[in-house]
């Protein structure tokens, strides 16, 4: 049975007043959600989405990972919409979502926005997710080079997010994982500052907790002006265990104050 052994860390950072990143790390699910900057209550959107996705994954072990992630993403949208209806001042709140779920045999990645997932295999780092941003679309169409996109002032303009207005259709990718693979997930507070080469260097240690600290502190020391969240998971082959896990960032900070409408999936799962 494929599983994840993980370490994770989320920091408000040195510029922002609050943490709009949220996340979850467990033996079968990894996710990072980044409240879209400039929108109202981005931390509520990211925490809500993290709650919904983790609740559905914990409540339905063994379900086909891609279908479960797609359904959970749509449910997160519905809960965000309900939260906005109950509190109109939250109109506009939205979040990215990057999630990896395994049932022990099959593994899927769901992507909305520009938080990222990478794969480290045999010392080589490759990006699994594909940014849903304006500049990435321009790179894809040949209007910008990757170097120009990295320096663009519009690099953080996302084209898709989990919000209360549009029903999201996440990009889904089936992953062929093997024991020994390493999966780093991060918010753009990391990936905007650290190049793939720098990320690879940070991950080139056995200890997952040291690797996470290297990513987070490397981003902060590199001048990140955003919240910074990273999850590092190693793929192992092991007997099935209880599907618990750890929540991060806004999902911890708002555990007692998020609109009850938004956290209802945890009770009803």
N, C-alpha and C positions, 0 to 999 in steps of 0.2 A: 504493500500500500504506500503510494507516494504521500509524503507529508512535508511540512515546512518546520524547520527549527529556526527561530527568528530572534532578532533584536530590533528595537524601534525607539525613536526619539523625536519629539516635536518641541520646537522653541519659538517663542514669540519673535525673537530677533532683537536687534539693536536700534530699530527705527519705529516699527509699528507699536501701537499702544495695546493691541490685543491680538490674540491668535485666531485667525480665521481658518487655519488648517485643522483637519481632523483625520483620523485614521484608525485602522484596526489591524492587528496582526495575530494570527492563530495558526494552528497546525494544518488547516485546510483553506483558510482565506487570508489574503493580504489586500489591504486597500488604502489609498490616500485620496482625500477629498480636500480641495482648496477653494474656500469661499471666494467668489469672483470679486476682485478689488473694485472699489467704487460703488458697489451695490449695497443696499441696506441689508444688514443682518446676514452678511456672508457666512459668519460663524454658525448661525442657526441652520442655514442651508447645508453646510458641510457636516455638521453634527447630525442633523436629521438623516442625511443620506447615508452616513456611516452607520447609524443605528438601524436603518431599514435593511441595508445590504447585509450587515452582520447578523441581524435577527433572522432574516430569511435563510441565510446559509446555515446557521446553527439549528434552525427548526426543520430543515429539509436535507439532512445528510444523505448522500448517495444520489441525489437528483442530478440530472444532466447539467453540468456547470454553465454552459453558455446560455441555455434557456433560463436557468435560475437567475443568472446575473442580469439578463435582459428584463425579466419580470420585476426583479428587485429595483432596477433603475427606473422603470415606469412607476412603480409604487412610491419610490422616493419623490418623484415628480408630483404624484397625487397628494402626498403628505405635505409637501412644500406649498402646493396650491391651497390646501385646507388651512395651513398655518397663516397664509396671507389673507384668506377670507376672514379668519378669526382676528387677525391683527393687520389691518390694511397698511400700517406704517412699515411693514416688512415687504411691501411690493418691490419687486426688482431683485430680491435675494436669489442667489444662484451659486452653483458650485461645479467644479470639475469632479471627475471620478475616474480613477484608474484602479481596477480590481483584478486580482488573480484568484481563481477558485479551482480546487481539485476535489474530485470524489474518490481519490486514491488511485484511479486508473487514468481518467481523462482530466485535462486541465484546460481552462479557458481564461482569456484576458478580455475584459470589457473596458472600453476607453471612451470617455467624453471629456473634451477639453484638452489641457496641455500638461497635466501631471504626467509623470513618465514611469515606465517600467523598462528595465534593462535585463539582459541575460549575460552572466559571466560563465563561460565554459572553456576549460583548458587555458585559462588566463586571458582569453579574448573577450572584450566587452562589445555587445551589440545592443542596439535599441529595439525593443519589442513593440512599443506603442508608437503611434503616429500622431503628432500634434494636430489638433483640430483648431488651427489658428490662421489668421489672415496671412501672415508671412509664410507659413508652411504651404498654404494653398498657392501662394505666388512662386515659391520654390518649385512646387509640383508642376506648375504651368510654365516654368522656365523664365518667369519675369524677374526672379531674384536668384542669386547664388546663396548657398548655405552661409557663407561668410557675411554676405550683405544682410541676410535675415537675422543672424545673431546680433548684429549691430543696430538693427532697425528700432526706432522708437515705438513701433507698432507690434513688436514681437509678442506682447502679452495680450493682444486683442484676440479673444477666443471666438470661434464661429459657432460652437455648440457648447451647451452647459445643461446641467440638471437644474431646472427652474420651475416656477409655478405656472408658466404660460404655454410652453411647447412640450409636447410629449417626446421625450428623448428616445433616439434609436442608437444605442451605443455601437461603436465599431467592435466586432467580436472576432477574436482570433484564437484558434485552437493551438495549443502549445505542445510540443513534443519534448517533455522534460525528462531528465535522467538523474538518478542519484549522483550527487557531486556538483550539480549545477548550483549556481548562486543567483538569486533574484533580488536586485535592488529596486525599490520603488521610491519616488521622491516627488515633492512639490516643486514648482518652478523656482522657489527660493533657493534650491540646490542647483537645478539644471541650468538656470540662467547664468550662474557664476562659475560652475565647474564644468570643464570640457569632458568629453568621454574619456580622454586620456587621464585627466586628473581624477575622475571617478574610478577608473581602473586602478590607479595607484592607491587610492584610499581603500579599495576593497582587497588589495593584495596582502591581506593578513588572515590568519585562520580565525581569530576571534570575531564573531559577529558584532559584539558590543563595541569593540575597538573600531571596527569598520564603520559602524553607524556614527560614532563620535567623530571619526575622521571626516565623514561626509558633512555632518552638521557644522562642526567647528571650521572645517575648510571653507564652507560657504560663508559663514559669518566673518571669518578672517579675510575672505576674498572680497568683502564689501557688499554682501547681500543686504538689500533694504527691505526684504520681505520676511514673512514667516518662513521657517525652515523645518521641514519634516522629512524623515528618511526611515525606511524599513529595509532591513537586510535579512533575507531568508535563504537558508541552505536546503536543498531538496534531498530528502533521505528516503530510504525504503525501510519501513518499520511497521509493526503490528498496529492496528487501529487503536486510537486513544480518544478520550473525551474531546469534543470539539468546543473547547473554551478559547479564550484569547485575551488580548489587551487592547483597550481603546486609548486613543492619543489625542492630544491637543484640545480643540474645542469640544470634542465628544466627552472629555473629562471635565473641562471648565464649566460646561453648561448642563451637566448631568442633572442638576436639581432645579434648573430654571428654564430649560427649553420648553416651549409651548407643549402642553400635554397632548395636543392633537398630533404633534410631530413624533412623539415617542410611542404612540399607541401600538405600532407593530411589534415592539418588544413584549408587550403584554398579551397580544393576541396570537403570537406565533405558536 
